[in-house]
């Protein structure tokens, strides 16, 4: 989500790849500011299939817990979600 928000900020400010290449700095953040309410609204309406997703197969009663975590932080969040989601099933 962080990358998506920064890309939106860059696009809304007219930052192009040539601007980024000319001013390359790995710690640089576009100077655009988004209102917190707008970001929260956009994130609350986002749909990320495969992110903390539960799929139930009615004919077998099998429940699949899906998550595409790929960083230490997202794996930690996934473990917390999975522990919470399965706590009532134990």
Residue pairs with C-beta under 8 A, 6 or more apart in sequence:
1 43
1 46
5 34
5 39
5 42
6 29
6 30
8 34
9 30
9 32
9 34
10 20
10 30
10 32
12 32
13 30
13 31
13 32
15 30
50 66
50 67
50 68
51 67
51 68
52 67
52 77
52 78
52 81
52 85
53 65
53 66
53 67
54 63
54 64
54 65
54 66
54 85
55 63
55 64
55 66
56 62
56 63
56 64
57 63
57 64
63 89
65 82
65 85
65 86
67 74
67 78
67 81
67 82
69 75
69 77
69 78
